[in-house]
């Protein structure tokens, strides 16, 4: 793969790596959905973080001591807690919702980042970008359909996941470029493991050998996704790569259909299209104004 990547331009390499990352993150969601059918969600969340830490130790071994040094421990704790919340809400939602539904609603995260940037960072957000945010929320409401017979409060869980992820992205932006991406990668995995380990003993059930295999696979997939994401952002600007994050809608729908026999409803298709379209519009406006706040959610890792 390395030889092939060297034969193509850096921009093409970045696009390919971004697509692999998005594919990996949706595969992670599919494995998690399989596991939550027989194990408590907290146990699955714990496995997702624990085995990512394990793979990180194996892959980064000699560099760990250097990479664990940080000047911003408080911010690392805060941003990692937000990402843990996003993971937990998303995985809980997998108990009741199809992959296509939950992924489509979660795609409002880039739009929430724009809103949060205005509220917490005092970023300038023009009327056109506010228009994109509002239209994206309308798309989410089409999928959730509040007031209809099919509506339930569980439909709001991916919205909570998206809000946590948006807060994670904002805290990452506050952290800035001062930290190595590998340092932040390690802290998000380690802190997620510590938080989950405090609760998982109360919900632990003995996993079968196949379930352990899927848990190990989940950590490996998460590591591959984050690694490809880091490489992609080193090769190209995040603003250029942001639209490729919306491929997760396509990948999640495919996973849901082939693995769980799920078919997206017409409401999911319409709402997801509106969300993706409004997100792309906000991305376009960010590029027009040389902003980059939406970039933090380009691949929506959980």
C-alpha positions as CSV (number, residue, x, y, z in Angstrom):
1,X,0.0,0.0,0.0
2,X,2.9,2.4,0.9
3,X,4.4,1.8,-2.6
4,X,1.1,2.5,-4.2
5,X,0.6,5.7,-2.2
6,X,4.0,7.0,-3.2
7,X,3.1,6.6,-6.9
8,X,0.2,9.1,-6.7
9,X,0.1,12.8,-5.9
10,X,-0.2,14.0,-2.2
11,X,-3.7,15.2,-2.8
12,X,-4.8,11.9,-4.2
13,X,-3.1,10.2,-1.2
14,X,-5.0,12.4,1.2
15,X,-8.3,11.7,-0.4
16,X,-7.7,7.9,-0.4
17,X,-6.6,8.0,3.2
18,X,-9.7,10.1,4.1
19,X,-12.0,7.6,2.5
20,X,-10.3,4.7,4.2
21,X,-10.7,6.6,7.6
22,X,-14.4,7.2,7.0
23,X,-14.9,3.6,5.9
24,X,-13.1,2.4,9.0
25,X,-15.2,4.5,11.4
26,X,-18.5,3.2,9.8
27,X,-17.1,-0.3,10.1
28,X,-16.4,0.4,13.8
29,X,-20.1,1.4,14.2
30,X,-21.2,-1.8,12.5
31,X,-19.1,-4.0,14.8
32,X,-20.4,-2.0,17.8
33,X,-24.0,-2.5,16.7
34,X,-23.3,-6.3,16.5
35,X,-21.9,-6.3,20.0
36,X,-24.5,-4.2,21.8
37,X,-27.1,-6.9,20.8
38,X,-25.6,-9.2,23.4
39,X,-23.5,-6.9,25.7
40,X,-24.2,-3.8,27.7
41,X,-23.4,-0.7,25.8
42,X,-20.9,0.4,28.5
43,X,-19.0,-2.8,28.0
44,X,-18.8,-2.2,24.3
45,X,-17.6,1.4,24.8
46,X,-15.0,0.1,27.2
47,X,-13.8,-2.4,24.6
48,X,-13.6,0.2,21.9
49,X,-11.3,2.4,24.0
50,X,-9.3,-0.3,25.8
51,X,-8.3,-2.2,22.7
52,X,-7.5,1.1,20.9
53,X,-5.0,1.8,23.8
54,X,-3.6,-1.7,23.5
55,X,-3.0,-1.3,19.8
56,X,-1.5,2.1,20.3
57,X,0.9,0.7,22.9
58,X,1.9,-2.0,20.4
59,X,2.4,0.4,17.5
60,X,3.9,3.4,19.2
61,X,5.8,1.5,22.0
62,X,9.2,3.3,22.1
63,X,7.6,6.7,21.5
64,X,5.0,6.5,24.2
65,X,6.9,8.4,27.0
66,X,7.6,11.3,24.6
67,X,4.1,11.4,23.2
68,X,2.4,11.4,26.6
69,X,4.0,14.7,27.6
70,X,1.5,17.5,27.4
71,X,1.3,21.1,28.6
72,X,-2.5,21.1,28.4
73,X,-3.6,18.2,30.7
74,X,-6.9,20.0,31.6
75,X,-7.9,20.6,28.0
76,X,-6.9,17.0,27.1
77,X,-9.2,15.7,29.9
78,X,-12.0,18.0,28.8
79,X,-11.9,17.2,25.1
80,X,-11.5,13.5,25.8
81,X,-14.5,13.5,28.0
82,X,-16.6,15.1,25.3
83,X,-15.5,12.4,22.8
84,X,-16.3,9.7,25.3
85,X,-19.8,11.2,25.7
86,X,-20.2,11.2,21.9
87,X,-19.1,7.6,21.7
88,X,-21.4,6.5,24.5
89,X,-24.5,8.3,23.2
90,X,-23.9,7.0,19.6
91,X,-23.4,3.4,20.8
92,X,-26.5,3.6,23.0
93,X,-28.4,4.7,20.0
94,X,-27.3,1.6,18.1
95,X,-29.6,-0.4,20.4
96,X,-32.7,1.1,18.9
97,X,-31.9,2.8,15.6
98,X,-30.7,1.7,12.2
99,X,-27.1,2.5,11.2
100,X,-28.4,4.8,8.4
101,X,-30.7,6.7,10.7
102,X,-28.3,7.3,13.5
103,X,-25.4,8.2,11.1
104,X,-27.6,10.6,9.2
105,X,-28.7,12.5,12.4
106,X,-25.1,12.5,13.7
107,X,-24.0,14.3,10.5
108,X,-25.5,17.5,12.0
109,X,-22.2,17.7,14.1
110,X,-20.4,20.0,11.6
111,X,-23.4,22.3,11.7
112,X,-23.4,22.3,15.5
113,X,-19.7,23.1,15.4
114,X,-20.4,26.3,13.5
115,X,-23.1,27.3,16.0
116,X,-20.9,26.4,19.0
117,X,-18.0,28.4,17.5
118,X,-20.3,31.5,17.4
119,X,-21.5,30.9,21.0
120,X,-18.2,29.9,22.8
121,X,-15.4,31.2,20.6
122,X,-17.2,34.4,19.4
123,X,-16.5,33.3,15.8
124,X,-18.2,35.5,13.1
125,X,-21.0,33.5,11.5
126,X,-22.8,35.2,8.7
127,X,-26.5,34.8,7.8
128,X,-25.8,32.4,4.9
129,X,-24.0,30.0,7.2
130,X,-26.8,30.3,9.8
131,X,-29.1,29.4,7.0
132,X,-27.1,26.3,6.3
133,X,-27.3,25.3,10.0
134,X,-31.0,25.8,10.2
135,X,-31.6,23.8,7.0
136,X,-29.5,21.0,8.4
137,X,-31.5,20.9,11.6
138,X,-34.7,20.7,9.5
139,X,-33.2,17.7,7.8
140,X,-32.5,16.1,11.2
141,X,-36.1,16.8,12.2
142,X,-37.4,15.1,9.1
143,X,-35.6,11.9,10.2
144,X,-36.6,12.2,13.8
145,X,-40.2,13.3,13.0
146,X,-41.2,14.8,16.4
147,X,-44.9,14.6,16.9
148,X,-45.4,11.6,14.6
149,X,-46.4,8.1,15.7
150,X,-42.9,6.8,15.1
151,X,-41.2,9.4,17.3
152,X,-39.5,8.4,20.5
153,X,-37.1,10.1,22.8
154,X,-34.4,7.6,21.7
155,X,-34.4,9.5,18.4
156,X,-32.7,12.4,20.2
157,X,-29.7,10.2,21.3
158,X,-27.7,10.8,18.1
159,X,-28.4,14.5,18.5
160,X,-26.8,14.3,22.0
161,X,-23.9,12.4,20.4
162,X,-23.5,15.1,17.8
163,X,-23.6,17.9,20.4
164,X,-20.8,16.1,22.5
165,X,-18.7,15.7,19.4
166,X,-19.2,19.3,18.4
167,X,-18.0,20.3,21.9
168,X,-15.0,17.9,21.5
169,X,-14.2,19.7,18.2
170,X,-14.4,23.1,19.8
171,X,-12.1,22.1,22.6
172,X,-9.7,20.7,20.1
173,X,-9.7,24.0,18.3
174,X,-9.0,25.8,21.6
175,X,-6.1,23.4,22.1
176,X,-4.8,24.5,18.7
177,X,-1.7,23.2,17.0
178,X,0.3,23.2,20.2
179,X,0.1,19.4,20.7
180,X,1.2,16.6,18.5
181,X,-1.9,14.8,16.9
182,X,-0.5,11.5,18.3
183,X,-0.5,13.0,21.8
184,X,-4.2,13.9,21.5
185,X,-4.9,10.5,19.9
186,X,-3.3,8.7,22.9
187,X,-5.1,10.8,25.5
188,X,-8.6,10.4,24.0
189,X,-8.1,6.6,24.0
190,X,-6.5,6.5,27.5
191,X,-9.0,8.8,29.2
192,X,-11.9,7.0,27.5
193,X,-10.6,3.7,28.8
194,X,-10.2,5.1,32.4
195,X,-13.8,6.5,32.5
196,X,-15.3,3.4,31.0
197,X,-13.3,1.2,33.4
198,X,-15.0,2.9,36.4
199,X,-18.4,1.7,35.3
200,X,-17.9,-1.5,33.3
201,X,-17.6,-3.8,36.3
202,X,-21.2,-3.2,37.2
203,X,-22.4,-4.2,33.7
204,X,-19.9,-6.9,32.8
205,X,-21.0,-10.1,31.1
206,X,-18.6,-12.8,30.1
207,X,-18.0,-12.4,26.4
208,X,-17.7,-15.4,24.1
209,X,-14.4,-16.0,22.2
210,X,-16.0,-14.6,19.1
211,X,-17.2,-11.5,20.9
212,X,-13.6,-10.9,22.3
213,X,-12.4,-11.2,18.7
214,X,-14.9,-8.5,17.6
215,X,-13.8,-6.3,20.5
216,X,-10.1,-6.6,19.5
217,X,-11.1,-5.9,15.9
218,X,-13.0,-2.8,17.0
219,X,-9.9,-1.4,18.6
220,X,-7.8,-2.2,15.5
221,X,-10.4,-0.6,13.2
222,X,-10.5,2.6,15.4
223,X,-6.7,2.8,15.4
224,X,-6.5,2.4,11.6
225,X,-9.2,5.0,11.1
226,X,-7.5,7.6,13.3
227,X,-4.1,6.8,11.8
228,X,-5.3,7.3,8.3
229,X,-7.1,10.5,9.4
230,X,-3.9,11.9,10.8
231,X,-1.9,11.0,7.7
232,X,-4.6,12.6,5.5
233,X,-4.5,15.9,7.4
234,X,-0.7,16.0,7.1
235,X,-1.0,15.7,3.3
236,X,-3.8,18.1,2.7
237,X,-5.9,20.8,4.3
238,X,-8.8,19.6,6.4
239,X,-11.1,22.1,4.6
240,X,-10.4,20.3,1.4
241,X,-11.1,16.8,2.9
242,X,-14.2,17.8,4.9
243,X,-16.8,16.9,2.2
244,X,-15.5,13.3,2.0
245,X,-16.8,12.8,5.6
246,X,-20.3,12.6,4.2
247,X,-19.4,9.3,2.5
248,X,-20.2,7.8,6.0
249,X,-23.9,8.1,5.0
250,X,-23.3,5.8,2.1
251,X,-21.1,3.4,4.0
252,X,-23.4,3.1,7.0
253,X,-26.4,2.4,4.8
254,X,-24.4,-0.4,3.1
255,X,-23.3,-1.9,6.4
256,X,-26.9,-1.7,7.7
257,X,-28.3,-3.4,4.6
258,X,-25.7,-6.2,4.2
259,X,-25.2,-7.0,7.9
260,X,-28.5,-6.2,9.6
261,X,-31.0,-6.2,6.7
262,X,-31.9,-2.6,7.4
263,X,-33.4,-0.4,4.7
264,X,-33.4,3.4,5.1
265,X,-36.8,5.0,5.0
266,X,-37.7,7.7,2.6
267,X,-37.5,10.1,5.5
268,X,-33.9,9.1,6.2
269,X,-32.9,9.5,2.6
270,X,-34.5,13.0,2.3
271,X,-33.3,14.2,5.7
272,X,-29.8,12.8,5.2
273,X,-29.6,14.5,1.8
274,X,-30.7,17.8,3.3
275,X,-28.2,17.5,6.2
276,X,-25.3,16.6,3.8
277,X,-26.3,19.3,1.4
278,X,-26.4,22.0,4.1
279,X,-23.1,20.7,5.6
280,X,-21.5,21.0,2.2
281,X,-22.9,24.5,1.9
282,X,-21.5,25.6,5.2
283,X,-18.1,24.0,4.2
284,X,-18.3,26.1,1.0
285,X,-19.0,29.3,3.0
286,X,-16.1,28.5,5.4
287,X,-13.8,28.2,2.4
288,X,-15.1,31.5,1.0
289,X,-14.3,33.2,4.2
290,X,-11.0,31.3,4.9
291,X,-12.5,29.7,8.0
292,X,-11.9,26.1,9.1
293,X,-14.2,25.5,12.1
294,X,-16.1,22.7,10.2
295,X,-12.9,20.9,9.6
296,X,-12.8,19.4,13.0
297,X,-15.7,17.1,12.2
298,X,-14.6,16.1,8.7
299,X,-14.5,12.4,9.4
300,X,-16.7,12.2,12.5
301,X,-14.7,9.7,14.5
302,X,-16.3,8.3,17.6
